[in-house]
Every structure is written in C-alpha cells, then in structure tokens.
Amino acid sequence: MPSRSDRDPTSAGRGPADTPPRADVVVLGATPGGIAAAVAAARQGHSVLLIEYHRHIGGMAASGLGKSDIEHRELIGGLFREFTERVLAAYLARDGADSDNLRLCDDGYYYEPSIAEAVFEAMVGEQPAISVRRGARLTAVEHSGPAVTAVKIVDRDGGRRTTIRGRVFVDATYEGDLYAAAGADFRLGRESRDAFDESHAGVVYYDYQEGEFLPDTTGAADDRLPAYTYRLCLTTDPANARRLTEPPAGYDRSEYVGYFDDLAAGRLSGPKTLKPGRGYNPAHFDTLVRALSVTDIPNRKTDVNINPRPLGFPFPEENRGYIEGDDATRQRIRRRHRDLTLGLLWFLQNDEQIPAEHRRIANGYHLPLDEFTDNGHFPFQLYVREGRRLVGAYTLTEHDMTTGSRRHDDAIAVGEFPIDSFPCRKRQPGDTQVLEGYLGMLDALTRPYEIPYRIMIPLEVENLIVPVAASTTHVAYSSIRMEPTWMALGQAAGTAAHLALRHDVSPRHVPVGELQRLLAAQDQVVAAPDA
C-alpha cells in the first residue's frame, strides 16, 4: 500500500479538463458516506461523478480520525465492513501476520490516515464508471420545477467553472451545502426540549459521570452548534517527527491557561469507568496532557482527539458563521481552528508553567513527517461535527434511539453509537463541572436503532438524496454522526439512486422493499436486534 507521500492526489479519477459534463449520479462530497454512495451506484452499472472540495478524498477518516467509532461491530456491514477488511489486508501485506501494526489495526478498525485514504482511492479507482473532480466547490444548483437537474462548480485553483448535469444527486457533504443551495428546508442549531419532547435537547448542563441534569439546564432552543476541532494524527517515532519550533501566528497562551484550573480541581483525572477505544491513557491521568484523548494506532502513531471534558477546552463558539459563510469565511474559521490546535500542542510542550514531567510526556507526540505531506503534516479536513440538518420526510429524534421500541418499515441501516455531543459554549460564570451542551457518551440511554430511508429525502426537492447531513434533531444527530453509520447511509443512497434510475422515479418513490433486499444482499444490516 503506497504512503501518502508516494501518491499524486489526482492520480485516481479524471482531472478538470476531462470531467464529464453529465453523469447518472452526481455525488457532492467525497466523505466516507459520499464514497460509499458513489461505489454503490457504480457497482450497479451507473456513471458517477464524485465532486470533492479538497484535493484528497476520504473526509475525516483520511484526515486524522484514525479509529472507527463503532460500539457494536456486528451491526454495520456492507461497504464499511469491506473498508475495514481492506485496511486489515493492507497491514497484513505490508507488515506481516506477527507484526505489532497488524495487532494495533484491530481487525482494520484502526488505521493511519494515509492507509485509509489509499483504501478509499482503491475502492473508487476500481470502478471505471466513477470520475472524481477534486478541489472544486459548489456555486449554484439548477432546477426544473422541484427537481435538481445540474450543479455548478468552480475549481478552487484556476477558477475554471463547470456545469454538471445528472439524473440523481447525492449530498454527502458534512455541511449540507447541496440541499441548501437547492432550496430544501433545514435546521441549524438546537431544538428546544418541547419541540420533539427530548429530555436532552436545547441548552443543557449534564453530569456525564452521574447521568444527571445540572442547574442552569433550560432546554431552550438556540443557534449554537457543537464545537469543531481538528482530529490529529501524532507520531511517537522521533525519526518520523516534525517538531513544532515556534507557536502558530497569533499564539495567545491565555486561551489555554484555564487548563491549570482543571488540573487543580481534578477534572483531568481518569474516568469513573475505563472503556476501551475512548482515548483513555492512564499515563496521562492527572497531567495537563489529558487535554488530549490519545489512542495508539499502527506504525507508532496515535489518533488524537481534543478532550471536551475540561472547562478550559477553548474550541466552543469558534465555529460561529462557518456553515452559512462564504468560502473566504470558512477558510478563515478553518485557519483559526488550526492555529488553536497547534497552539494547544505548543502550550503543552513548551509553557514554563506546566510541570516538567507533563511537558516531557507532551513532547513524546509530534506531527508525522509521512502524513499530510502537502499540508504541513496537518490534517486537511476540519471536524464538522454538525452542520445543517435536513428537514426530511421523517425526523429522527432522541426517542428513536433510546426507547428501543421504534421499528421502521423503510429501515435501511442501523445506528448504534451513544449520543455524544461536544460542548456548545465556552466556560460560563458558575461552570464548575461541565461545559454547556456537552452530552458525553450516553451509553446507558442509547440503544441500537433502525434508521428509516425517509430521513434522507427532502420534503419537496426531487432527485436528491442526503445520507450525511440528514433529517434528525440535534440530539439524534449526536449519535448518527459517525463515519461507519454514514457509510451505511451512503451505501443505501447509492443503491436507492440505482433503483430510481431503474424504475424512472424520484428517489422518494423507490420501492423500499426492493431497496432493503438489495442492501441485505450487499451485507448491509437493516434491522435492529430485538431489545
């Protein structure tokens, strides 16, 4: 399997000059969900154009999210399981059956970003019916009545403009950009408790250790979104390390000094219950390095999340204006998040107020020289944990995933990850336990649940399927927003596009029974287990 530094990111798929002006299926967003949709449609014999804003495909899974967030592996199969099997095969071929790397890949569920991207490139490249347009952003959508008929895109470099016509369109962006441009209704922000009778909705302070609501919980609606971050891949190999030699531009240590209060108050201690795969490293407990959640992955690398539990967590509210901002606004906000992330790493490794032992631990982790070689060894994809949410033919809510009793005749996938939302506000006066909006891994409440096809179908816009920024409440999105689940929804979207073309109907009218049979034949799990 080639490393990222050995590959030309334009090597798979066609370049701008020979992008076809039309395709049976047009997919915006080469996220894992978008890739699954493209591959599923192409394997059914349809031409597909996959359009991606970045020069790389794979979304978060190829941009630092080095482990698959899944609690019940038996409940998500199909193309996602094929992805994990290919990851496992890559490590077996490269490192051998007795290698530490094969053990650390955990049957293909843990991986280096470059391995994930190479696997996605192979899955796409094996389908000659898929063309890939990289480095392009959406500018407009054309309609014929309520039906989407074309998308207009522009190259980020060079400004070449192209109109792409299609018969079925798939919005696989994290932000929901295509359906917003098409005029579909969407939600942005948090519903109130009353809107769908959800106990965890709206403004909330929730003690994730004890499972109790705290004072100042109002359940009121607002327009805030969970914090965005970058998911880091850091190496522990000195020979592969790109060390920070200076802080990022505009570095301000005052943005991080709140972590000292967290340390003194015991908020950087270990959890009450240790669970595998949650980024818990006992060597980091009661140190400032607990600002990070670190999990070992192959090749002396780590998957590094930014721990949302400390009150010093600086990222909430930094995403304001991102979703509905123009491209310049989004680039500015991405730069701000990059600088905040590098600033945190610099702070942990260098600030003289930090105990020397804590700095020593932090200096064991560095950006890897062999990852993200065209981006300063830093991930390309901002972790957009939640953007727009479609208003679709059905809205998935907290009740669908906590009661264990709702069945859907049009179920096309199973969700299983605990409700988990990052904080929505920075530390407020009086905050002593958690940041507002944080819903930390509600294992005790969430049950495996069926996902209906209808959440991918806009109320009025035709010829459009939405497998990523789908129709849910904020609370429900806090569970469904996982790449394995999105790959299952993407596979269903690509298969539904095939049936819409076969039967010459709008996606909302595809025969659901036939869709479910096709998905089952593709190893997709469509029914939740009995409670």
KEVEXKE-808345 format. One record per residue (C-alpha): residue in one letter; x, y, z. Coordinates in steps of 0.02 Angstrom, whole numbers, padded with zeros to 5 digits. Example, Ala and Ser with C-alpha at 12.3 -4.5 7.8 and 13.67 -1.06 7.14 Angstrom:
2
+--------+--------+--------+--------+
| residu |      x |      y |      z |
+--------+--------+--------+--------+
|      a |  00615 | -00225 |  00390 |
|      s |  00684 | -00053 |  00357 |
+--------+--------+--------+--------+
END
This chain:
531
+--------+--------+--------+--------+
| residu |      x |      y |      z |
+--------+--------+--------+--------+
|      m |  00000 |  00000 |  00000 |
|      p |  00083 |  00164 | -00052 |
|      s |  00111 |  00301 |  00076 |
|      r |  00031 |  00470 |  00057 |
|      s |  00197 |  00547 |  00007 |
|      d |  00214 |  00423 | -00138 |
|      r |  00048 |  00465 | -00218 |
|      d | -00014 |  00603 | -00330 |
|      p | -00183 |  00652 | -00256 |
|      t | -00253 |  00675 | -00432 |
|      s | -00200 |  00502 | -00489 |
|      a | -00371 |  00420 | -00468 |
|      g | -00516 |  00485 | -00570 |
|      r | -00516 |  00615 | -00705 |
|      g | -00447 |  00790 | -00695 |
|      p | -00545 |  00950 | -00726 |
|      a | -00510 |  00954 | -00913 |
|      d | -00594 |  00787 | -00946 |
|      t | -00730 |  00789 | -00814 |
|      p | -00888 |  00726 | -00899 |
|      p | -01023 |  00859 | -00916 |
|      r | -01156 |  00738 | -00854 |
|      a | -01175 |  00577 | -00755 |
|      d | -01315 |  00464 | -00699 |
|      v | -01272 |  00501 | -00517 |
|      v | -01184 |  00658 | -00455 |
|      v | -01114 |  00650 | -00279 |
|      l | -01057 |  00808 | -00191 |
|      g | -00933 |  00769 | -00053 |
|      a | -00803 |  00629 | -00057 |
|      t | -00830 |  00594 |  00127 |
|      p | -00840 |  00410 |  00175 |
|      g | -01030 |  00423 |  00151 |
|      g | -01006 |  00501 | -00020 |
|      i | -00880 |  00370 | -00072 |
|      a | -00999 |  00232 | -00017 |
|      a | -01140 |  00311 | -00119 |
|      a | -01029 |  00326 | -00273 |
|      v | -00963 |  00148 | -00261 |
|      a | -01136 |  00075 | -00230 |
|      a | -01210 |  00163 | -00382 |
|      a | -01062 |  00121 | -00494 |
|      r | -01067 | -00063 | -00448 |
|      q | -01247 | -00063 | -00509 |
|      g | -01187 | -00003 | -00679 |
|      h | -01213 |  00185 | -00672 |
|      s | -01096 |  00326 | -00717 |
|      v | -01049 |  00430 | -00565 |
|      l | -00963 |  00596 | -00540 |
|      l | -00890 |  00620 | -00366 |
|      i | -00850 |  00803 | -00326 |
|      e | -00737 |  00850 | -00180 |
|      y | -00686 |  01019 | -00108 |
|      h | -00515 |  00957 | -00052 |
|      r | -00377 |  00879 | -00156 |
|      h | -00395 |  00719 | -00055 |
|      i | -00543 |  00603 | -00035 |
|      g | -00599 |  00513 |  00123 |
|      g | -00657 |  00655 |  00234 |
|      m | -00620 |  00635 |  00419 |
|      a | -00570 |  00451 |  00402 |
|      a | -00422 |  00504 |  00294 |
|      s | -00389 |  00662 |  00394 |
|      g | -00341 |  00609 |  00569 |
|      l | -00491 |  00509 |  00629 |
|      g | -00386 |  00353 |  00648 |
|      k | -00514 |  00239 |  00729 |
|      s | -00688 |  00190 |  00678 |
|      d | -00814 |  00248 |  00808 |
|      i | -00922 |  00095 |  00824 |
|      e | -00979 |  00003 |  00980 |
|      h | -01067 | -00148 |  00902 |
|      r | -00967 | -00205 |  00752 |
|      e | -01094 | -00336 |  00702 |
|      l | -01224 | -00201 |  00665 |
|      i | -01135 | -00108 |  00524 |
|      g | -01083 | -00212 |  00374 |
|      g | -01085 | -00179 |  00187 |
|      l | -00956 | -00061 |  00115 |
|      f | -00898 | -00005 |  00286 |
|      r | -00852 | -00184 |  00332 |
|      e | -00767 | -00201 |  00163 |
|      f | -00666 | -00045 |  00206 |
|      t | -00606 | -00122 |  00370 |
|      e | -00564 | -00286 |  00283 |
|      r | -00459 | -00191 |  00155 |
|      v | -00370 | -00096 |  00294 |
|      l | -00331 | -00261 |  00380 |
|      a | -00267 | -00335 |  00216 |
|      a | -00156 | -00182 |  00189 |
|      y | -00071 | -00204 |  00358 |
|      l | -00056 | -00392 |  00335 |
|      a |  00027 | -00368 |  00165 |
|      r |  00143 | -00229 |  00224 |
|      d |  00191 | -00286 |  00399 |
|      g |  00153 | -00471 |  00413 |
|      a |  00043 | -00582 |  00519 |
|      d |  00150 | -00569 |  00676 |
|      s |  00175 | -00380 |  00673 |
|      d |  00127 | -00254 |  00806 |
|      n |  00048 | -00150 |  00669 |
|      l | -00072 | -00289 |  00623 |
|      r | -00121 | -00305 |  00807 |
|      l | -00141 | -00117 |  00826 |
|      c | -00253 | -00103 |  00672 |
|      d | -00382 | -00204 |  00772 |
|      d | -00454 | -00303 |  00626 |
|      g | -00449 | -00148 |  00515 |
|      y | -00546 | -00031 |  00628 |
|      y | -00390 |  00073 |  00674 |
|      y | -00279 |  00147 |  00539 |
|      e | -00159 |  00281 |  00485 |
|      p | -00237 |  00421 |  00381 |
|      s | -00131 |  00376 |  00230 |
|      i | -00189 |  00195 |  00237 |
|      a | -00372 |  00247 |  00248 |
|      e | -00352 |  00364 |  00100 |
|      a | -00263 |  00230 | -00003 |
|      v | -00404 |  00107 |  00032 |
|      f | -00536 |  00235 | -00020 |
|      e | -00435 |  00275 | -00177 |
|      a | -00433 |  00091 | -00220 |
|      m | -00620 |  00069 | -00192 |
|      v | -00656 |  00216 | -00306 |
|      g | -00519 |  00180 | -00433 |
|      e | -00582 |  00003 | -00462 |
|      q | -00743 |  00074 | -00533 |
|      p | -00711 |  00143 | -00709 |
|      a | -00885 |  00221 | -00706 |
|      i | -00831 |  00341 | -00567 |
|      s | -00749 |  00506 | -00614 |
|      v | -00677 |  00613 | -00474 |
|      r | -00669 |  00802 | -00478 |
|      r | -00554 |  00867 | -00340 |
|      g | -00525 |  01040 | -00275 |
|      a | -00695 |  01106 | -00331 |
|      r | -00832 |  01194 | -00235 |
|      l | -01017 |  01212 | -00268 |
|      t | -01078 |  01382 | -00329 |
|      a | -01259 |  01351 | -00381 |
|      v | -01394 |  01222 | -00417 |
|      e | -01508 |  01215 | -00569 |
|      h | -01689 |  01154 | -00560 |
|      s | -01831 |  01101 | -00670 |
|      g | -01978 |  01134 | -00556 |
|      p | -01940 |  01047 | -00390 |
|      a | -01812 |  00931 | -00469 |
|      v | -01624 |  00963 | -00462 |
|      t | -01553 |  00948 | -00637 |
|      a | -01374 |  01014 | -00626 |
|      v | -01242 |  01083 | -00509 |
|      k | -01122 |  01223 | -00549 |
|      i | -00946 |  01207 | -00479 |
|      v | -00785 |  01307 | -00485 |
|      d | -00607 |  01248 | -00463 |
|      r | -00528 |  01322 | -00308 |
|      d | -00365 |  01341 | -00406 |
|      g | -00382 |  01423 | -00575 |
|      g | -00566 |  01468 | -00566 |
|      r | -00625 |  01351 | -00704 |
|      r | -00815 |  01342 | -00699 |
|      t | -00915 |  01188 | -00749 |
|      t | -01098 |  01140 | -00754 |
|      i | -01129 |  00956 | -00716 |
|      r | -01296 |  00879 | -00762 |
|      g | -01362 |  00723 | -00679 |
|      r | -01515 |  00615 | -00655 |
|      v | -01497 |  00586 | -00468 |
|      f | -01396 |  00694 | -00346 |
|      v | -01323 |  00645 | -00178 |
|      d | -01273 |  00775 | -00048 |
|      a | -01137 |  00690 |  00054 |
|      t | -01059 |  00849 |  00123 |
|      y | -01040 |  00871 |  00310 |
|      e | -01117 |  01044 |  00294 |
|      g | -01272 |  01004 |  00187 |
|      d | -01218 |  01125 |  00052 |
|      l | -01305 |  01049 | -00098 |
|      y | -01478 |  01037 | -00025 |
|      a | -01466 |  01211 |  00049 |
|      a | -01422 |  01280 | -00123 |
|      a | -01566 |  01179 | -00195 |
|      g | -01689 |  01265 | -00077 |
|      a | -01727 |  01119 |  00039 |
|      d | -01781 |  01160 |  00216 |
|      f | -01655 |  01128 |  00353 |
|      r | -01623 |  01154 |  00538 |
|      l | -01468 |  01240 |  00606 |
|      g | -01437 |  01241 |  00793 |
|      r | -01526 |  01155 |  00937 |
|      e | -01712 |  01124 |  00956 |
|      s | -01798 |  01157 |  01121 |
|      r | -01849 |  01015 |  01235 |
|      d | -02030 |  01048 |  01189 |
|      a | -02005 |  01036 |  01001 |
|      f | -01991 |  00845 |  01000 |
|      d | -02010 |  00808 |  01186 |
|      e | -01824 |  00767 |  01201 |
|      s | -01753 |  00775 |  01376 |
|      h | -01575 |  00814 |  01317 |
|      a | -01623 |  00949 |  01192 |
|      g | -01583 |  01133 |  01197 |
|      v | -01473 |  01221 |  01325 |
|      v | -01411 |  01083 |  01439 |
|      y | -01288 |  01051 |  01579 |
|      y | -01269 |  00864 |  01600 |
|      d | -01161 |  00771 |  01726 |
|      y | -01093 |  00634 |  01614 |
|      q | -01016 |  00542 |  01763 |
|      e | -01177 |  00530 |  01864 |
|      g | -01305 |  00542 |  01724 |
|      e | -01394 |  00691 |  01799 |
|      f | -01453 |  00860 |  01736 |
|      l | -01371 |  01007 |  01824 |
|      p | -01438 |  01179 |  01870 |
|      d | -01448 |  01307 |  01728 |
|      t | -01518 |  01174 |  01610 |
|      t | -01663 |  01263 |  01524 |
|      g | -01695 |  01158 |  01370 |
|      a | -01713 |  01318 |  01269 |
|      a | -01678 |  01318 |  01083 |
|      d | -01533 |  01416 |  01011 |
|      d | -01425 |  01428 |  00855 |
|      r | -01265 |  01357 |  00931 |
|      l | -01176 |  01205 |  00862 |
|      p | -01060 |  01080 |  00947 |
|      a | -00878 |  01132 |  00944 |
|      y | -00772 |  01092 |  00792 |
|      t | -00591 |  01036 |  00807 |
|      y | -00459 |  00952 |  00703 |
|      r | -00428 |  00768 |  00738 |
|      l | -00240 |  00746 |  00747 |
|      c | -00127 |  00606 |  00695 |
|      l |  00032 |  00618 |  00801 |
|      t |  00184 |  00506 |  00797 |
|      t |  00288 |  00439 |  00941 |
|      d |  00432 |  00396 |  00824 |
|      p |  00572 |  00527 |  00838 |
|      a |  00634 |  00481 |  00664 |
|      n |  00464 |  00523 |  00590 |
|      a |  00431 |  00680 |  00693 |
|      r |  00403 |  00856 |  00630 |
|      r |  00426 |  00953 |  00792 |
|      l |  00350 |  01123 |  00818 |
|      t |  00490 |  01251 |  00827 |
|      e |  00379 |  01401 |  00857 |
|      p |  00198 |  01435 |  00904 |
|      p |  00070 |  01473 |  00767 |
|      a |  00042 |  01652 |  00713 |
|      g | -00058 |  01749 |  00841 |
|      y | -00025 |  01624 |  00980 |
|      d | -00104 |  01680 |  01144 |
|      r | -00067 |  01571 |  01295 |
|      s | -00213 |  01647 |  01389 |
|      e | -00328 |  01540 |  01282 |
|      y | -00258 |  01385 |  01368 |
|      v | -00223 |  01435 |  01548 |
|      g | -00396 |  01375 |  01601 |
|      y | -00323 |  01200 |  01597 |
|      f | -00223 |  01241 |  01754 |
|      d | -00387 |  01261 |  01850 |
|      d | -00446 |  01095 |  01778 |
|      l | -00288 |  01011 |  01841 |
|      a | -00306 |  01085 |  02015 |
|      a | -00491 |  01037 |  02025 |
|      g | -00460 |  00856 |  01974 |
|      r | -00552 |  00871 |  01808 |
|      l | -00401 |  00796 |  01717 |
|      s | -00409 |  00635 |  01817 |
|      g | -00463 |  00469 |  01743 |
|      p | -00646 |  00424 |  01717 |
|      k | -00751 |  00327 |  01840 |
|      t | -00758 |  00183 |  01715 |
|      l | -00620 |  00143 |  01591 |
|      k | -00687 |  00087 |  01423 |
|      p | -00577 |  00031 |  01277 |
|      g | -00570 |  00141 |  01123 |
|      r | -00617 |  00301 |  01214 |
|      g | -00444 |  00382 |  01209 |
|      y | -00403 |  00347 |  01391 |
|      n | -00216 |  00335 |  01426 |
|      p | -00182 |  00308 |  01613 |
|      a | -00008 |  00383 |  01594 |
|      h | -00094 |  00548 |  01555 |
|      f | -00215 |  00549 |  01703 |
|      d | -00190 |  00697 |  01819 |
|      t | -00075 |  00783 |  01695 |
|      l | -00109 |  00926 |  01575 |
|      v | -00088 |  00803 |  01431 |
|      r | -00265 |  00748 |  01474 |
|      a | -00316 |  00898 |  01370 |
|      l | -00294 |  00769 |  01231 |
|      s | -00376 |  00599 |  01209 |
|      v | -00241 |  00485 |  01138 |
|      t | -00264 |  00312 |  01062 |
|      d | -00124 |  00206 |  00987 |
|      i | -00141 |  00160 |  00804 |
|      p | -00016 |  00069 |  00692 |
|      n |  00159 |  00124 |  00644 |
|      r |  00199 |  00216 |  00806 |
|      k |  00060 |  00341 |  00777 |
|      t | -00089 |  00398 |  00879 |
|      d | -00266 |  00455 |  00849 |
|      v | -00283 |  00616 |  00949 |
|      n | -00449 |  00696 |  00992 |
|      i | -00462 |  00857 |  01092 |
|      n | -00539 |  00809 |  01259 |
|      p | -00704 |  00905 |  01279 |
|      r | -00723 |  00872 |  01466 |
|      p | -00606 |  01004 |  01540 |
|      l | -00681 |  01176 |  01566 |
|      g | -00527 |  01251 |  01485 |
|      f | -00574 |  01171 |  01317 |
|      p | -00555 |  01325 |  01203 |
|      f | -00647 |  01273 |  01044 |
|      p | -00834 |  01303 |  01077 |
|      e | -00912 |  01451 |  00983 |
|      e | -00760 |  01466 |  00867 |
|      n | -00867 |  01390 |  00728 |
|      r | -00997 |  01529 |  00727 |
|      g | -01032 |  01586 |  00550 |
|      y | -00948 |  01436 |  00469 |
|      i | -01096 |  01343 |  00397 |
|      e | -01181 |  01487 |  00307 |
|      g | -01020 |  01583 |  00274 |
|      d | -00943 |  01604 |  00102 |
|      d | -00783 |  01512 |  00055 |
|      a | -00671 |  01650 |  00123 |
|      t | -00763 |  01646 |  00290 |
|      r | -00746 |  01458 |  00302 |
|      q | -00561 |  01466 |  00261 |
|      r | -00536 |  01596 |  00397 |
|      i | -00627 |  01489 |  00526 |
|      r | -00528 |  01335 |  00475 |
|      r | -00365 |  01432 |  00496 |
|      r | -00424 |  01489 |  00668 |
|      h | -00457 |  01309 |  00720 |
|      r | -00289 |  01253 |  00650 |
|      d | -00199 |  01389 |  00748 |
|      l | -00295 |  01348 |  00907 |
|      t | -00246 |  01165 |  00887 |
|      l | -00063 |  01196 |  00853 |
|      g | -00064 |  01324 |  00993 |
|      l | -00128 |  01194 |  01115 |
|      l |  00008 |  01072 |  01063 |
|      w |  00140 |  01209 |  01081 |
|      f |  00071 |  01258 |  01251 |
|      l |  00077 |  01079 |  01317 |
|      q |  00253 |  01052 |  01255 |
|      n |  00332 |  01219 |  01299 |
|      d |  00241 |  01326 |  01426 |
|      e |  00356 |  01352 |  01576 |
|      q |  00211 |  01349 |  01700 |
|      i |  00171 |  01170 |  01651 |
|      p |  00259 |  01042 |  01763 |
|      a |  00416 |  00973 |  01680 |
|      e |  00351 |  00793 |  01684 |
|      h |  00192 |  00845 |  01594 |
|      r |  00295 |  00934 |  01461 |
|      r |  00405 |  00780 |  01443 |
|      i |  00252 |  00673 |  01407 |
|      a |  00182 |  00800 |  01283 |
|      n |  00349 |  00806 |  01193 |
|      g |  00330 |  00622 |  01151 |
|      y |  00197 |  00667 |  01021 |
|      h |  00230 |  00760 |  00859 |
|      l |  00159 |  00788 |  00686 |
|      p |  00212 |  00643 |  00572 |
|      l |  00327 |  00678 |  00425 |
|      d |  00243 |  00544 |  00319 |
|      e |  00064 |  00608 |  00337 |
|      f | -00019 |  00759 |  00255 |
|      t |  00141 |  00799 |  00162 |
|      d |  00058 |  00932 |  00054 |
|      n | -00023 |  01019 |  00204 |
|      g |  00118 |  01047 |  00328 |
|      h |  00089 |  00873 |  00402 |
|      f | -00076 |  00937 |  00472 |
|      p | -00249 |  00864 |  00431 |
|      f | -00344 |  00942 |  00287 |
|      q | -00523 |  00915 |  00347 |
|      l | -00599 |  01017 |  00488 |
|      y | -00703 |  00905 |  00602 |
|      v | -00877 |  00974 |  00565 |
|      r | -00969 |  00876 |  00697 |
|      e | -01137 |  00952 |  00649 |
|      g | -01193 |  01074 |  00517 |
|      r | -01362 |  01091 |  00435 |
|      r | -01487 |  00954 |  00465 |
|      l | -01613 |  00918 |  00329 |
|      v | -01799 |  00936 |  00362 |
|      g | -01847 |  00773 |  00281 |
|      a | -01993 |  00654 |  00260 |
|      y | -01955 |  00589 |  00435 |
|      t | -01857 |  00669 |  00578 |
|      l | -01755 |  00551 |  00685 |
|      t | -01762 |  00601 |  00869 |
|      e | -01694 |  00551 |  01038 |
|      h | -01844 |  00436 |  01058 |
|      d | -01794 |  00331 |  00907 |
|      m | -01629 |  00283 |  00988 |
|      t | -01667 |  00274 |  01173 |
|      t | -01829 |  00177 |  01187 |
|      g | -01775 |  00027 |  01083 |
|      s | -01954 |  00005 |  01029 |
|      r | -01972 |  00102 |  00867 |
|      r | -01970 | -00001 |  00708 |
|      h | -01972 |  00072 |  00534 |
|      d | -02045 | -00013 |  00381 |
|      d | -01917 |  00080 |  00275 |
|      a | -01764 |  00042 |  00382 |
|      i | -01605 |  00041 |  00277 |
|      a | -01468 |  00042 |  00411 |
|      v | -01440 |  00026 |  00598 |
|      g | -01366 |  00158 |  00712 |
|      e | -01282 |  00107 |  00873 |
|      f | -01162 |  00240 |  00938 |
|      p | -01204 |  00326 |  01103 |
|      i | -01274 |  00503 |  01096 |
|      d | -01119 |  00611 |  01111 |
|      s | -01112 |  00799 |  01081 |
|      f | -00964 |  00914 |  01106 |
|      p | -00994 |  01073 |  01207 |
|      c | -01082 |  01219 |  01126 |
|      r | -01019 |  01361 |  01237 |
|      k | -00856 |  01412 |  01317 |
|      r | -00844 |  01415 |  01507 |
|      q | -00978 |  01525 |  01581 |
|      p | -00978 |  01607 |  01753 |
|      g | -01028 |  01474 |  01878 |
|      d | -00974 |  01324 |  01772 |
|      t | -00887 |  01201 |  01887 |
|      q | -00922 |  01027 |  01815 |
|      v | -00954 |  01028 |  01628 |
|      l | -00967 |  01148 |  01484 |
|      e | -01141 |  01189 |  01420 |
|      g | -01203 |  01074 |  01283 |
|      y | -01087 |  00928 |  01320 |
|      l | -01177 |  00761 |  01311 |
|      g | -01039 |  00639 |  01349 |
|      m | -01065 |  00462 |  01282 |
|      l | -01240 |  00422 |  01343 |
|      d | -01211 |  00234 |  01341 |
|      a | -01344 |  00197 |  01470 |
|      l | -01480 |  00280 |  01364 |
|      t | -01438 |  00240 |  01183 |
|      r | -01495 |  00076 |  01105 |
|      p | -01462 |  00007 |  00930 |
|      y | -01595 |  00084 |  00820 |
|      e | -01664 |  00072 |  00645 |
|      i | -01634 |  00216 |  00525 |
|      p | -01776 |  00249 |  00403 |
|      y | -01744 |  00290 |  00221 |
|      r | -01856 |  00442 |  00240 |
|      i | -01726 |  00541 |  00338 |
|      m | -01626 |  00556 |  00176 |
|      i | -01770 |  00625 |  00072 |
|      p | -01810 |  00813 |  00070 |
|      l | -01991 |  00863 |  00095 |
|      e | -02009 |  00945 | -00076 |
|      v | -01847 |  00944 | -00177 |
|      e | -01839 |  00799 | -00301 |
|      n | -01693 |  00698 | -00373 |
|      l | -01594 |  00721 | -00213 |
|      i | -01537 |  00601 | -00075 |
|      v | -01449 |  00657 |  00085 |
|      p | -01352 |  00522 |  00179 |
|      v | -01242 |  00633 |  00290 |
|      a | -01323 |  00797 |  00346 |
|      a | -01487 |  00702 |  00359 |
|      s | -01654 |  00737 |  00443 |
|      t | -01630 |  00723 |  00631 |
|      t | -01639 |  00830 |  00785 |
|      h | -01479 |  00893 |  00863 |
|      v | -01487 |  00758 |  00997 |
|      a | -01513 |  00618 |  00871 |
|      y | -01377 |  00687 |  00759 |
|      s | -01259 |  00669 |  00907 |
|      s | -01272 |  00480 |  00882 |
|      i | -01294 |  00461 |  00695 |
|      r | -01144 |  00573 |  00653 |
|      m | -01017 |  00432 |  00642 |
|      e | -00922 |  00384 |  00484 |
|      p | -00971 |  00198 |  00492 |
|      t | -01155 |  00247 |  00504 |
|      w | -01134 |  00374 |  00364 |
|      m | -01053 |  00242 |  00255 |
|      a | -01206 |  00131 |  00283 |
|      l | -01321 |  00276 |  00238 |
|      g | -01212 |  00317 |  00087 |
|      q | -01223 |  00138 |  00025 |
|      a | -01413 |  00149 |  00043 |
|      a | -01414 |  00316 | -00050 |
|      g | -01312 |  00247 | -00196 |
|      t | -01421 |  00092 | -00205 |
|      a | -01579 |  00198 | -00198 |
|      a | -01511 |  00306 | -00339 |
|      h | -01492 |  00147 | -00441 |
|      l | -01674 |  00099 | -00409 |
|      a | -01734 |  00275 | -00451 |
|      l | -01645 |  00261 | -00619 |
|      r | -01703 |  00082 | -00650 |
|      h | -01886 |  00124 | -00616 |
|      d | -01878 |  00302 | -00684 |
|      v | -01949 |  00376 | -00524 |
|      s | -01897 |  00508 | -00400 |
|      p | -01792 |  00441 | -00255 |
|      r | -01940 |  00468 | -00137 |
|      h | -02039 |  00339 | -00237 |
|      v | -01912 |  00197 | -00249 |
|      p | -01983 |  00027 | -00197 |
|      v | -01918 |  00014 | -00020 |
|      g | -01938 | -00174 | -00010 |
|      e | -01826 | -00195 | -00161 |
|      l | -01702 | -00073 | -00086 |
|      q | -01696 | -00172 |  00076 |
|      r | -01671 | -00336 | -00018 |
|      l | -01528 | -00264 | -00120 |
|      l | -01444 | -00194 |  00035 |
|      a | -01461 | -00359 |  00127 |
|      a | -01381 | -00446 | -00022 |
|      q | -01237 | -00321 | -00003 |
|      d | -01210 | -00372 |  00179 |
|      q | -01295 | -00215 |  00246 |
|      v | -01381 | -00233 |  00415 |
|      v | -01555 | -00155 |  00401 |
|      a | -01645 | -00218 |  00556 |
|      a | -01601 | -00180 |  00737 |
|      p | -01590 | -00327 |  00857 |
|      d | -01734 | -00358 |  00974 |
|      a | -01719 | -00260 |  01135 |
+--------+--------+--------+--------+
END
